[in-house]
Amino acid sequence: MSFLSSFLPNGRVAFYHAPKSVLLPRKNPGPGDSKTISLAELCKASTPSTCRLNPLLFNGHLQTAWTVIKNDDVPVYYRRWRFEANNPNYSGTFEVDFVVRPYDVASVSQQSDENRGLPSRTTFYTEKEFAELPSDDSKPMLVVLHGLSGGSHELYLRHVIAPLLEQGWEACVINFRGCAESKVTSSILYNARATWDVRQMVKWLRKIFPNRPLFGIGFSLGANILTNYLGEEAEKCELKAAVICSNPWNLEVGSLALQRTWLGLEVYSKTMGDNMKRLFERHVAAVEKHPRVDVERVRNIKYLHEFDRLVQVVPQYLRQSV
């Protein structure tokens, strides 16, 4: 593949940023270097100047399909903890996966029935282990938000985490309610404005790890949630920096765009609609308690925007037109 790529033009690398970019202090400025560098200049300096893509994956659609069928593995190990929401307006629980060193998953899985059915290389902390989690170390820590109906097990997410672990980072993944085989304990799930679990988790991390610099990264719907969180927190935000990947930004525009083409409607919208229906069905016992959720109508939908109409309109429930 790489041999064929050498005969094709390189992909175009472009940068878009505000006229004035934030200035950052240089760690080790060289002779003649200024003591600061703009964020835009730092991004350019850190990005390869060429982008050689697989010649058989010549557009975004093929690249997206390839991520589904690609059969490689990035072994990242997790221990999970279930948090009780501390805001009565958004009652329920959410589950967070903390990245840990490799361990004997089969042996640990036998310690609790709750470990059954969890994603690969994921088990719950025991209460004793969780109580030992606080630390005064100053390791950088990444808070990760996944896409629409994914979770900590997603390959793209592990590709980001793995190299950071080699550099001494810590990381955790906030699983949206019901995702990654997490339990749903109320009729409140998540949406693009569902910043409540993120806010609670970041505050908890700051308390438990007072010396760790905290960073965030979000993908797709998770990128939209993270963007909303950053805007809501503003100057109070505990994250030192955040990376937003593939943010749909305007969800209504994205939803309408999916409905305008055959590929958008019959491939993307249908696939995402099916994913949401499976998530809904796994947790129907909890969700059907909401008086405005019509379970049978949801079961009969085909596309993502139909799921939105039936579920998103329920107050405090689910918004994901991406």
MIKOL-48510 format. One record per residue (C-alpha): residue in three letters; x, y, z. Coordinates in steps of 0.1 Angstrom, whole numbers, padded with zeros to 4 digits, always signed. Layout:
<pts>
alaXYZ
...
</pts>
This chain:
<pts>
met+0000+0000+0000
ser+0027+0024+0009
phe+0046+0017-0023
leu+0015+0026-0044
ser+0010+0057-0023
ser+0044+0070-0033
phe+0031+0075-0069
leu+0001+0095-0058
pro-0001+0132-0048
asn+0001+0139-0011
gly-0030+0148+0008
arg-0034+0185+0014
val-0027+0197+0050
ala-0045+0229+0059
phe-0048+0249+0091
tyr-0078+0271+0101
his-0076+0293+0131
ala-0086+0327+0145
pro-0065+0357+0135
lys-0051+0359+0170
ser-0040+0327+0185
val-0033+0322+0222
leu+0004+0324+0232
leu+0020+0295+0251
pro+0052+0295+0271
arg+0080+0275+0255
lys+0095+0248+0278
asn+0131+0250+0265
pro+0135+0279+0241
gly+0166+0277+0220
pro+0191+0305+0212
gly+0172+0332+0193
asp+0138+0317+0201
ser+0111+0337+0217
lys+0099+0326+0251
thr+0064+0320+0237
ile+0048+0303+0207
ser+0013+0307+0194
leu-0010+0277+0195
ala-0014+0279+0157
glu+0024+0278+0152
leu+0027+0249+0177
cys+0000+0229+0158
lys+0018+0235+0125
ala+0052+0226+0139
ser+0037+0193+0154
thr+0019+0182+0122
pro+0036+0163+0094
ser+0039+0184+0063
thr+0028+0155+0041
cys-0002+0132+0043
arg+0001+0100+0023
leu-0031+0081+0023
asn-0038+0045+0012
pro-0046+0048-0025
leu-0075+0024-0021
leu-0091+0045+0006
phe-0094+0077-0015
asn-0123+0093+0003
gly-0138+0098+0037
his-0165+0072+0032
leu-0140+0044+0024
gln-0118+0055+0053
thr-0148+0053+0076
ala-0157+0018+0064
trp-0122+0006+0068
thr-0122+0015+0105
val-0151-0009+0109
ile-0135-0039+0093
lys-0098-0032+0102
asn-0086-0061+0123
asp-0058-0048+0145
asp-0056-0045+0182
val-0044-0019+0207
pro-0045-0036+0241
val-0056-0010+0267
tyr-0067-0023+0300
tyr-0094-0007+0322
arg-0109-0009+0357
arg-0144+0005+0360
trp-0163+0024+0387
arg-0200+0033+0388
phe-0207+0069+0400
glu-0240+0081+0414
ala-0250+0114+0399
asn-0248+0142+0425
asn-0273+0165+0407
pro-0309+0155+0415
asn-0320+0170+0381
tyr-0300+0143+0363
ser-0305+0113+0386
gly-0290+0080+0378
thr-0255+0065+0375
phe-0227+0067+0350
glu-0196+0045+0346
val-0160+0055+0341
asp-0132+0033+0329
phe-0097+0041+0343
val-0067+0030+0323
val-0045+0007+0343
arg-0015-0016+0337
pro-0021-0050+0321
tyr-0035-0076+0344
asp-0050-0111+0344
val-0085-0102+0333
ala-0099-0138+0335
ser-0088-0141+0371
val-0102-0107+0382
ser-0135-0112+0363
gln-0143-0140+0387
gln-0144-0116+0416
ser-0178-0102+0408
asp-0208-0110+0387
glu-0209-0074+0375
asn-0178-0082+0354
arg-0198-0105+0331
gly-0205-0090+0297
leu-0182-0060+0300
pro-0160-0051+0270
ser-0127-0068+0266
arg-0100-0061+0291
thr-0124-0043+0314
thr-0134-0052+0350
phe-0148-0033+0380
tyr-0126-0021+0408
thr-0132-0036+0442
glu-0142-0011+0469
lys-0107-0016+0485
glu-0089-0009+0452
phe-0110+0021+0444
ala-0104+0036+0479
glu-0066+0034+0471
leu-0070+0054+0439
pro-0063+0089+0452
ser-0027+0102+0446
asp-0006+0133+0450
asp+0014+0126+0418
ser+0017+0152+0391
lys+0012+0129+0360
pro-0008+0145+0332
met-0042+0129+0329
leu-0065+0127+0299
val-0103+0126+0302
val-0118+0110+0271
leu-0154+0112+0256
his-0163+0087+0230
gly-0187+0090+0200
leu-0225+0085+0196
ser-0230+0049+0210
gly-0194+0038+0215
gly-0173+0035+0247
ser-0139+0029+0261
his-0134-0002+0239
glu-0135+0017+0206
leu-0103+0012+0185
tyr-0099+0048+0175
leu-0100+0058+0211
arg-0074+0032+0222
his-0051+0044+0193
val-0051+0078+0210
ile-0046+0065+0246
ala-0019+0039+0240
pro+0010+0062+0229
leu+0003+0086+0258
leu+0006+0057+0283
glu+0041+0051+0270
gln+0049+0087+0279
gly+0037+0084+0315
trp+0001+0097+0311
glu-0029+0086+0330
ala-0063+0084+0314
cys-0100+0076+0320
val-0130+0073+0297
ile-0164+0086+0307
asn-0189+0062+0292
phe-0222+0078+0283
arg-0251+0063+0302
gly-0259+0029+0288
cys-0228+0027+0265
ala-0200+0002+0268
glu-0224-0022+0286
ser-0228+0002+0315
lys-0260+0001+0335
val-0289+0025+0331
thr-0305+0032+0365
ser-0329+0060+0355
ser-0348+0073+0325
ile-0321+0099+0319
leu-0295+0090+0293
tyr-0274+0115+0274
asn-0274+0142+0247
ala-0252+0168+0231
arg-0258+0191+0260
ala-0254+0163+0286
thr-0224+0179+0304
trp-0236+0169+0339
asp-0216+0137+0341
val-0185+0153+0326
arg-0187+0182+0351
gln-0191+0159+0381
met-0162+0137+0369
val-0138+0165+0363
lys-0145+0180+0397
trp-0140+0145+0413
leu-0107+0141+0395
arg-0094+0174+0406
lys-0102+0165+0442
ile-0087+0130+0441
phe-0057+0140+0420
pro-0050+0176+0431
asn-0016+0178+0414
arg-0024+0163+0381
pro-0029+0186+0351
leu-0061+0175+0335
phe-0067+0175+0297
gly-0098+0165+0276
ile-0104+0150+0242
gly-0138+0142+0226
phe-0148+0124+0194
ser-0179+0131+0174
leu-0209+0134+0198
gly-0183+0134+0226
ala-0166+0163+0210
asn-0199+0182+0209
ile-0205+0175+0246
leu-0169+0185+0255
thr-0173+0217+0236
asn-0205+0225+0254
tyr-0188+0217+0287
leu-0159+0241+0280
gly-0183+0269+0270
glu-0204+0264+0301
glu-0174+0263+0325
ala-0156+0291+0308
glu-0129+0305+0332
lys-0139+0280+0359
cys-0129+0250+0337
glu-0105+0226+0354
leu-0091+0213+0321
lys-0058+0229+0311
ala-0065+0221+0274
ala-0089+0201+0252
val-0089+0185+0218
ile-0121+0184+0197
cys-0122+0157+0170
ser-0148+0154+0143
asn-0173+0176+0161
pro-0207+0178+0142
trp-0211+0213+0156
asn-0246+0221+0143
leu-0266+0189+0150
glu-0297+0201+0131
val-0277+0209+0099
gly-0259+0175+0102
ser-0292+0156+0106
leu-0307+0173+0075
ala-0276+0167+0055
leu-0278+0130+0062
gln-0313+0129+0049
arg-0305+0145+0015
thr-0284+0117+0000
trp-0289+0080-0004
leu-0256+0072+0013
gly-0263+0096+0041
leu-0298+0081+0047
glu-0294+0044+0039
val-0259+0039+0052
tyr-0250+0064+0078
ser-0284+0073+0093
lys-0296+0038+0091
thr-0265+0024+0108
met-0265+0049+0136
gly-0303+0044+0140
asp-0297+0007+0144
asn-0270+0013+0169
met-0293+0035+0190
lys-0321+0010+0188
arg-0298-0017+0201
leu-0287+0006+0230
phe-0323+0014+0237
glu-0333-0023+0237
arg-0305-0032+0261
his-0319-0008+0286
val-0356-0008+0278
ala-0366-0019+0313
ala-0352+0013+0327
val-0361+0036+0299
glu-0398+0025+0295
lys-0404+0039+0330
his-0404+0074+0314
pro-0441+0082+0308
arg-0434+0099+0274
val-0414+0071+0258
asp-0434+0049+0234
val-0413+0017+0233
glu-0431+0001+0204
arg-0428+0031+0182
val-0391+0034+0189
arg-0386-0003+0181
asn-0401+0003+0146
ile-0379+0032+0136
lys-0354+0029+0108
tyr-0333+0060+0107
leu-0314+0082+0132
his-0337+0112+0128
glu-0367+0090+0135
phe-0351+0079+0167
asp-0345+0116+0175
arg-0382+0125+0170
leu-0394+0098+0193
val-0367+0100+0220
gln-0350+0133+0218
val-0382+0152+0225
val-0385+0136+0259
pro-0372+0161+0284
gln-0337+0153+0298
tyr-0333+0123+0276
leu-0312+0119+0244
arg-0300+0141+0217
gln-0277+0129+0190
ser-0285+0140+0154
val-0250+0132+0141
</pts>
